[in-house]
Amino acid sequence: MRLLAALLCLMMPAVAFSAGGRKALSEKVLELGVKLSDNKTFMGQPILYTETLAVPQGLEVSGVAKVTDPVFAGFDIEEIGTEAPRNEQRKGESVTVGGLRSFILFPKHSGILKLGGGSYLIQTRKPMRTYDPMFGEVLNFSVDEKELSANVVSVKVRELPGKAPAGFCGTIGEYSLEYEVPEGRISVGEDAVFLLKIKGRGYLRSDNLPNLRELFPEALAVKSMSVEPRAQITPDGLLSEAVFEFTFVPSEEGDLQLPALGIPVFNPRKALYEVITVEPMLIQVQSAPRLRKEPTILVKL
């Protein structure tokens, strides 16, 4: 599976495979778990759902095959790359915990929603050293296959409170705004680029971002606009950023002002609507550079 390759590489040392028969796992126990970013959420607020596999030290994962997908009734879903494996101590034992699959879930209605229950066939092997009278110590492996199922978990989904403010596009999270403009002066009639970044805790989608192109003064003459949302899983949770890239052509010289902007969002931690803002910023525009007139060269024939 596409999302399991990194996990398997970190859990399997580079040793030759020599099957020593299929045997039951002894004291080494695999654990398939479910991790939610929150079990209480609001309509449209993204939840990070991750299925994890905990592998005890001394046991190697040699194969993972999906048997059934988790059930996400009542959610829109997007599958994303999962977190990197990490070492933990559980009950005094060292284990490697890695994400099998991660999904962003968007609740479509309120109430108590149940989700999860995906299952996998996990193949493991455990190194075993035996003594051969002719070859001496020989490394073999005890091989086992086991089907594991993730728990079904519940999430309480609440309606967004009150009436949404004008301009609210469904952006939910804890975000901030900032401008990034070209350094130094730019010239009249020349293409230039500035960026507007929304970033913070949450998951930004194109469908939940405002159309900002019409908010800038005519003197900036916005030529084109693009937006690129991206997200990553971190130890601090799900972080995302949407970068609006504006290409503009200033039509007059002087100090042009990028206006102050405000975007209404819903902050789930505070359980209220708020407006994230960016202060106005000046752009210095100089007159178009004069074209150097090349001297005329006369050639006598």
NULOLO-927003 format. One record per residue (C-alpha): residue in three letters; x, y, z. Coordinates in pm, whole numbers, padded with zeros to 5 digits, always signed. Each point is the difference from the previous one (the first is absolute). Last residue first. Layout:
BEGIN
ALAXYZ...
This chain:
BEGIN
LEU+02901+05187-04887LYS+00042+00243+00285VAL-00145-00140+00322LEU-00192+00229+00224ILE-00049-00108+00360THR-00300+00136+00182PRO+00054+00019+00375GLU-00208-00238+00219LYS-00276+00166+00197ARG-00011-00136+00352LEU-00355-00082+00098ARG-00111+00198+00296PRO-00085-00199+00310ALA-00370+00013+00091SER-00069+00236+00283GLN+00046-00129+00353VAL-00243-00192+00216GLN+00049-00043+00374ILE-00248-00244+00152LEU-00155+00095+00332MET-00167-00245+00237PRO-00339+00003+00169GLU-00037-00220+00311VAL-00118-00360-00027THR-00310-00129+00171ILE-00164-00314+00135VAL-00366+00059+00077GLU-00162-00206+00272TYR-00289-00243+00035LEU-00036-00188+00327ALA+00062-00335+00168LYS+00328+00126+00153ARG+00185-00320-00096PRO-00214-00038-00312ASN+00097+00342-00145PHE-00242+00068-00286VAL+00141+00223-00272PRO-00078+00347-00138ILE+00271+00147-00225GLY+00119+00358+00052LEU+00228+00193-00229ALA+00194+00323+00040PRO+00069+00144-00342LEU+00319-00037-00203GLN+00103+00360-00037LEU+00174+00156-00295ASP+00287+00239+00070GLY+00085+00177-00323GLU-00009-00087-00367GLU-00306-00088-00204SER-00134-00303-00188PRO+00133-00275+00225VAL-00016-00345-00168PHE-00107-00281+00234THR+00068-00368+00050PHE-00170-00122+00316GLU+00093-00323+00178PHE-00237-00112+00274VAL+00176-00248+00229ALA-00220-00225+00210GLU+00164-00155+00304SER-00074-00300+00217LEU+00085-00154+00334LEU-00148-00324+00139GLY+00120-00085+00348ASP+00286+00125+00216PRO+00212-00309-00073THR-00044+00092-00368ILE-00229-00118-00281GLN+00029+00222-00306ALA-00228+00214-00212ARG+00001+00186-00331PRO-00231+00253-00165GLU+00122+00157-00326VAL-00173+00311-00128SER+00035+00173-00335MET-00063+00356-00114SER+00054+00179-00328LYS+00040+00352-00141VAL-00081+00203+00310ALA-00003+00362-00121LEU+00183+00158+00297ALA-00145+00345-00074GLU-00347-00156+00004PRO+00020-00056+00374PHE-00018-00354+00146LEU-00305-00181+00138GLU-00126-00145-00329ARG+00257-00283-00007LEU-00073-00124+00349ASN-00242-00285-00069PRO-00041-00159+00341LEU+00128-00347+00098ASN-00225-00286+00109ASP-00025-00180-00338SER+00378+00018-00043ARG+00047-00203+00317LEU+00187+00099+00316TYR+00055-00249+00282GLY+00048+00121+00356ARG+00267+00168+00211GLY+00163+00298-00167LYS+00061+00172-00331ILE-00160+00246-00239LYS+00265+00155-00224LEU-00031+00292-00243LEU+00276+00016-00258PHE+00131+00272-00229VAL+00119-00027-00358ALA+00116+00260-00250ASP-00059+00049-00372GLU+00136+00324-00140GLY-00209+00293-00125VAL+00115+00243+00267SER+00314-00119+00173ILE+00071-00180+00324ARG+00195+00135+00293GLY+00178-00197+00272GLU-00102-00343+00125PRO-00305-00165-00151VAL-00298-00051+00234GLU-00100-00264+00255TYR-00327+00070+00178GLU-00122-00180+00312LEU-00316-00159+00134SER-00057-00216+00312TYR-00194-00318+00066GLU-00163-00211+00271GLY-00250-00225-00179ILE-00318-00005-00207THR-00039+00169-00340GLY-00362-00050-00108CYS-00017+00292-00241PHE-00101+00276+00245GLY-00043+00323-00199ALA-00282+00137+00212PRO+00010-00140+00352ALA-00137-00349+00080LYS-00317-00005+00207GLY+00006-00172+00336PRO+00207-00301+00100LEU+00144-00249-00252GLU-00187-00326+00049ARG+00166-00262+00219VAL+00160-00333-00090LYS+00080-00257+00271VAL+00245-00256-00132SER-00013-00373+00071VAL+00258-00275-00049VAL-00004-00342-00166ASN+00321-00180+00090ALA+00252-00103-00262SER+00012-00359-00118LEU+00306-00228-00009GLU+00055-00307-00215LYS+00313-00196+00092GLU+00269-00167-00204ASP+00307-00160+00157VAL+00360-00081-00093SER+00277-00122+00235PHE+00321+00094-00171ASN+00337-00167-00052LEU+00358+00101+00079VAL+00250-00286+00013GLU+00276-00059+00259GLY+00237-00278-00106PHE+00000-00110-00362MET+00056-00376+00037PRO-00138-00076+00349ASP-00279+00260-00048TYR-00082+00226+00295THR-00315+00213-00003ARG-00056+00376+00012MET-00359+00123-00024PRO-00100+00335-00149LYS-00371+00084+00032ARG-00224+00045-00301THR-00326+00181-00051GLN-00278+00001-00257ILE-00293+00230+00074LEU-00339-00048-00165TYR-00188+00324+00047SER-00338+00119+00127GLY-00194+00328-00001GLY-00253+00046+00281GLY-00019+00378+00000LEU-00297+00231+00044LYS-00303+00068+00217LEU-00182+00333-00006ILE-00180+00149+00301GLY-00203+00296-00125SER+00047+00276-00255HIS+00022-00030-00378LYS+00261+00002-00276PRO+00308-00053+00218PHE+00328+00063-00189LEU+00260-00274+00048ILE+00369+00028-00090PHE+00142-00349-00035SER+00322-00171+00106ARG+00117-00352-00081LEU+00251-00241+00156GLY+00155+00244+00246GLY+00305-00126+00187VAL+00074-00099+00357THR+00327-00177+00080VAL-00003-00167+00341SER+00232-00004+00301GLU-00143-00181+00302GLY-00051+00138+00350LYS-00379-00014-00026ARG+00022+00194-00326GLN+00313+00201-00081GLU-00006+00173-00335ASN+00206+00018-00319ARG-00127+00193-00303PRO-00126-00083-00347ALA-00069+00297-00233GLU-00351+00147-00016THR-00242-00072-00283GLY-00043+00127-00352ILE-00354+00108-00077GLU-00337-00162-00065GLU-00288+00245-00044ILE-00343-00073+00144ASP-00351+00143+00005PHE-00169-00138+00308GLY-00338-00143+00102ALA+00102-00364-00034PHE+00378-00036+00026VAL+00056-00377+00001PRO+00363-00119+00011ASP+00113-00192-00307THR+00016-00381+00009VAL+00278-00254-00051LYS+00300+00228-00060ALA+00327-00189-00037VAL+00313+00060+00211GLY+00327-00190-00045SER+00334-00071+00166VAL-00061+00162+00338GLU+00287-00085+00232LEU-00014-00105+00367GLY+00297+00050+00232GLN-00130+00326+00142PRO-00380+00004+00012VAL-00198+00132-00301ALA-00280+00253+00056LEU-00218+00057-00309THR-00197+00320-00037GLU-00325+00090-00176THR-00029+00378-00025TYR-00308+00226-00001LEU+00056+00378-00018ILE-00324+00188+00047PRO-00100+00298-00214GLN-00270+00239+00123GLY-00290+00000-00247MET-00266-00041+00267PHE+00172+00037+00335THR+00222-00238+00197LYS+00031-00221+00303ASN+00212-00317-00020ASP+00311+00196-00092SER+00323-00060-00194LEU-00099-00364-00015LYS+00238-00296+00035VAL-00101-00358-00074GLY+00207-00303+00099LEU+00133-00326-00137GLU+00220-00168+00261LEU+00250-00274-00075VAL+00096-00236+00281LYS+00341-00156+00067GLU-00041-00253+00283SER-00020-00291-00242LEU-00123+00046-00354ALA-00119-00328-00147LYS+00223-00180-00246ARG+00021-00019-00378GLY+00319-00167-00125GLY+00366+00103+00016ALA-00006+00228-00298SER+00343+00139-00092PHE-00013+00367-00088ALA+00336+00179-00026VAL+00051+00293+00231ALA-00038+00375-00059PRO-00199+00098+00308MET-00381+00017-00028MET-00204+00247+00205LEU+00124+00317-00164CYS-00054-00130-00353LEU-00344-00134+00093LEU-00123+00338+00124ALA+00133+00185-00303ALA-00173-00244-00239LEU-00337-00002+00175LEU-00168+00297-00164ARG+00013-00135-00355MET-00116-00350+00083
